[in-house]
């Protein structure tokens, strides 16, 4: 068992040793806020110059499953104690990392002070054990830059930037948006491609260009297209790891060359989601498929109505968190509740007796 130092700076150094593999040319920095010295040997550099795209690795996140956390509310306010409880459970269950203020967090329903408080709570609760990613994307480049600077200042490990929504920029505009943020902030960035929500898609050609930005270390693809990783060059996949943002196809995405998944279902079944991805990573495809089959009813229950509302219902059953939402989101109906409880029973997270009594 890894015991992290009490000192915050020491925790960051220890975490950097785990997460940082190598550097990009001229990058001069490691994962997170820590600094490493770039290779200085001209002789060594010239001898492997032709292998540059493969030998010089970016700051990396661990492979595996990342929990895209909901934001618990209670009596109209952010439930920070509930958030800490949720984070502790995720870490104990083997999550590779955590996302706050992300796609499934109701970040659009948080004011600036609440966002800052949520980030601070998450960073303190994670305590350097796993990386904390913060959603900072917006349809405004200036706002995205400002949010990313705040996330860095609060001690997050990386920013999660969704493609600008509503404005429908061109591929040229998308690149300029991410390039502006990447060049202004020395901070790891993971880009989220969610065309169903933003109405714009990151093409493979654009992904290749984004991978050459020194701050861009990952791409989360929410399209469900399992061919996406294979459409990128080997050099691109070395520089920028690809993660699935689609529950049902996450395992197939990994088989095509993906490095893991960002998961809403992990809120409710973190142990099973982490185990599925770890089984695949370590070569046990049969166990990974078996776990995926057990998770499919949960994935289906999350899709019946609004997935955030369904996830909060599941957490109310498992952890006793309030299923409270903020408008315009509303609670799920009885049919979704019954299917969610049945899925949780199948996973063994609640007993059939408890589920039947509650319903």
QUITAPE-V237090 format. One record per residue. N is the residue number from 0. RES is the residue in one letter. SS is DSSP state (A for helix, B for strand, O for the rest). Layout:
n:N res:RES ss:SS
n:N res:RES ss:SS
//
This chain:
n:0 res:X ss:O
n:1 res:X ss:O
n:2 res:X ss:O
n:3 res:X ss:O
n:4 res:X ss:O
n:5 res:X ss:O
n:6 res:X ss:O
n:7 res:X ss:A
n:8 res:X ss:A
n:9 res:X ss:A
n:10 res:X ss:A
n:11 res:X ss:A
n:12 res:X ss:A
n:13 res:X ss:A
n:14 res:X ss:A
n:15 res:X ss:A
n:16 res:X ss:A
n:17 res:X ss:A
n:18 res:X ss:A
n:19 res:X ss:O
n:20 res:X ss:O
n:21 res:X ss:O
n:22 res:X ss:O
n:23 res:X ss:O
n:24 res:X ss:O
n:25 res:X ss:O
n:26 res:X ss:O
n:27 res:X ss:O
n:28 res:X ss:O
n:29 res:X ss:O
n:30 res:X ss:O
n:31 res:X ss:O
n:32 res:X ss:O
n:33 res:X ss:O
n:34 res:X ss:O
n:35 res:X ss:O
n:36 res:X ss:O
n:37 res:X ss:O
n:38 res:X ss:O
n:39 res:X ss:O
n:40 res:X ss:O
n:41 res:X ss:A
n:42 res:X ss:A
n:43 res:X ss:A
n:44 res:X ss:A
n:45 res:X ss:A
n:46 res:X ss:A
n:47 res:X ss:O
n:48 res:X ss:A
n:49 res:X ss:A
n:50 res:X ss:A
n:51 res:X ss:A
n:52 res:X ss:A
n:53 res:X ss:A
n:54 res:X ss:A
n:55 res:X ss:O
n:56 res:X ss:O
n:57 res:X ss:O
n:58 res:X ss:O
n:59 res:X ss:O
n:60 res:X ss:O
n:61 res:X ss:O
n:62 res:X ss:O
n:63 res:X ss:B
n:64 res:X ss:B
n:65 res:X ss:B
n:66 res:X ss:B
n:67 res:X ss:B
n:68 res:X ss:O
n:69 res:X ss:O
n:70 res:X ss:O
n:71 res:X ss:O
n:72 res:X ss:B
n:73 res:X ss:B
n:74 res:X ss:O
n:75 res:X ss:O
n:76 res:X ss:B
n:77 res:X ss:B
n:78 res:X ss:O
n:79 res:X ss:A
n:80 res:X ss:A
n:81 res:X ss:A
n:82 res:X ss:A
n:83 res:X ss:A
n:84 res:X ss:A
n:85 res:X ss:A
n:86 res:X ss:A
n:87 res:X ss:A
n:88 res:X ss:A
n:89 res:X ss:A
n:90 res:X ss:A
n:91 res:X ss:A
n:92 res:X ss:O
n:93 res:X ss:O
n:94 res:X ss:O
n:95 res:X ss:O
n:96 res:X ss:B
n:97 res:X ss:B
n:98 res:X ss:B
n:99 res:X ss:B
n:100 res:X ss:O
n:101 res:X ss:O
n:102 res:X ss:O
n:103 res:X ss:O
n:104 res:X ss:O
n:105 res:X ss:O
n:106 res:X ss:A
n:107 res:X ss:A
n:108 res:X ss:A
n:109 res:X ss:O
n:110 res:X ss:O
n:111 res:X ss:A
n:112 res:X ss:A
n:113 res:X ss:A
n:114 res:X ss:A
n:115 res:X ss:A
n:116 res:X ss:A
n:117 res:X ss:A
n:118 res:X ss:A
n:119 res:X ss:A
n:120 res:X ss:A
n:121 res:X ss:A
n:122 res:X ss:A
n:123 res:X ss:A
n:124 res:X ss:A
n:125 res:X ss:A
n:126 res:X ss:O
n:127 res:X ss:O
n:128 res:X ss:O
n:129 res:X ss:O
n:130 res:X ss:B
n:131 res:X ss:B
n:132 res:X ss:B
n:133 res:X ss:B
n:134 res:X ss:B
n:135 res:X ss:O
n:136 res:X ss:O
n:137 res:X ss:O
n:138 res:X ss:O
n:139 res:X ss:O
n:140 res:X ss:A
n:141 res:X ss:A
n:142 res:X ss:A
n:143 res:X ss:A
n:144 res:X ss:A
n:145 res:X ss:A
n:146 res:X ss:A
n:147 res:X ss:A
n:148 res:X ss:A
n:149 res:X ss:A
n:150 res:X ss:A
n:151 res:X ss:A
n:152 res:X ss:A
n:153 res:X ss:O
n:154 res:X ss:O
n:155 res:X ss:O
n:156 res:X ss:O
n:157 res:X ss:B
n:158 res:X ss:B
n:159 res:X ss:B
n:160 res:X ss:B
n:161 res:X ss:B
n:162 res:X ss:O
n:163 res:X ss:O
n:164 res:X ss:O
n:165 res:X ss:O
n:166 res:X ss:O
n:167 res:X ss:O
n:168 res:X ss:O
n:169 res:X ss:O
n:170 res:X ss:A
n:171 res:X ss:A
n:172 res:X ss:A
n:173 res:X ss:A
n:174 res:X ss:A
n:175 res:X ss:A
n:176 res:X ss:A
n:177 res:X ss:A
n:178 res:X ss:A
n:179 res:X ss:A
n:180 res:X ss:A
n:181 res:X ss:A
n:182 res:X ss:A
n:183 res:X ss:A
n:184 res:X ss:O
n:185 res:X ss:O
n:186 res:X ss:O
n:187 res:X ss:O
n:188 res:X ss:B
n:189 res:X ss:B
n:190 res:X ss:B
n:191 res:X ss:B
n:192 res:X ss:B
n:193 res:X ss:O
n:194 res:X ss:A
n:195 res:X ss:A
n:196 res:X ss:A
n:197 res:X ss:A
n:198 res:X ss:O
n:199 res:X ss:O
n:200 res:X ss:O
n:201 res:X ss:O
n:202 res:X ss:O
n:203 res:X ss:A
n:204 res:X ss:A
n:205 res:X ss:A
n:206 res:X ss:A
n:207 res:X ss:A
n:208 res:X ss:A
n:209 res:X ss:A
n:210 res:X ss:O
n:211 res:X ss:O
n:212 res:X ss:O
n:213 res:X ss:O
n:214 res:X ss:O
n:215 res:X ss:B
n:216 res:X ss:B
n:217 res:X ss:B
n:218 res:X ss:B
n:219 res:X ss:B
n:220 res:X ss:B
n:221 res:X ss:O
n:222 res:X ss:O
n:223 res:X ss:O
n:224 res:X ss:O
n:225 res:X ss:O
n:226 res:X ss:O
n:227 res:X ss:O
n:228 res:X ss:A
n:229 res:X ss:A
n:230 res:X ss:A
n:231 res:X ss:O
n:232 res:X ss:O
n:233 res:X ss:A
n:234 res:X ss:A
n:235 res:X ss:A
n:236 res:X ss:A
n:237 res:X ss:A
n:238 res:X ss:A
n:239 res:X ss:O
n:240 res:X ss:B
n:241 res:X ss:B
n:242 res:X ss:B
n:243 res:X ss:B
n:244 res:X ss:O
n:245 res:X ss:O
n:246 res:X ss:O
n:247 res:X ss:O
n:248 res:X ss:O
n:249 res:X ss:A
n:250 res:X ss:A
n:251 res:X ss:A
n:252 res:X ss:A
n:253 res:X ss:A
n:254 res:X ss:A
n:255 res:X ss:O
n:256 res:X ss:O
n:257 res:X ss:O
n:258 res:X ss:O
n:259 res:X ss:B
n:260 res:X ss:B
n:261 res:X ss:B
n:262 res:X ss:B
n:263 res:X ss:O
n:264 res:X ss:A
n:265 res:X ss:A
n:266 res:X ss:A
n:267 res:X ss:O
n:268 res:X ss:O
n:269 res:X ss:A
n:270 res:X ss:A
n:271 res:X ss:A
n:272 res:X ss:A
n:273 res:X ss:A
n:274 res:X ss:A
n:275 res:X ss:A
n:276 res:X ss:A
n:277 res:X ss:A
n:278 res:X ss:A
n:279 res:X ss:A
n:280 res:X ss:A
n:281 res:X ss:O
n:282 res:X ss:O
n:283 res:X ss:O
n:284 res:X ss:A
n:285 res:X ss:A
n:286 res:X ss:A
n:287 res:X ss:A
n:288 res:X ss:A
n:289 res:X ss:A
n:290 res:X ss:A
n:291 res:X ss:A
n:292 res:X ss:A
n:293 res:X ss:A
n:294 res:X ss:A
n:295 res:X ss:A
n:296 res:X ss:A
n:297 res:X ss:A
n:298 res:X ss:A
n:299 res:X ss:A
n:300 res:X ss:A
n:301 res:X ss:A
n:302 res:X ss:A
n:303 res:X ss:O
n:304 res:X ss:O
n:305 res:X ss:O
n:306 res:X ss:A
n:307 res:X ss:A
n:308 res:X ss:A
n:309 res:X ss:A
n:310 res:X ss:A
n:311 res:X ss:A
n:312 res:X ss:A
n:313 res:X ss:A
n:314 res:X ss:A
n:315 res:X ss:A
n:316 res:X ss:A
n:317 res:X ss:A
n:318 res:X ss:O
n:319 res:X ss:O
n:320 res:X ss:O
n:321 res:X ss:O
n:322 res:X ss:O
n:323 res:X ss:O
n:324 res:X ss:O
n:325 res:X ss:O
n:326 res:X ss:O
n:327 res:X ss:O
n:328 res:X ss:O
n:329 res:X ss:O
n:330 res:X ss:O
n:331 res:X ss:O
n:332 res:X ss:O
n:333 res:X ss:A
n:334 res:X ss:A
n:335 res:X ss:A
n:336 res:X ss:A
n:337 res:X ss:A
n:338 res:X ss:A
n:339 res:X ss:A
n:340 res:X ss:A
n:341 res:X ss:A
n:342 res:X ss:A
n:343 res:X ss:A
n:344 res:X ss:A
n:345 res:X ss:A
n:346 res:X ss:A
n:347 res:X ss:O
n:348 res:X ss:O
n:349 res:X ss:O
n:350 res:X ss:O
n:351 res:X ss:A
n:352 res:X ss:A
n:353 res:X ss:A
n:354 res:X ss:A
n:355 res:X ss:A
n:356 res:X ss:A
n:357 res:X ss:A
n:358 res:X ss:O
//
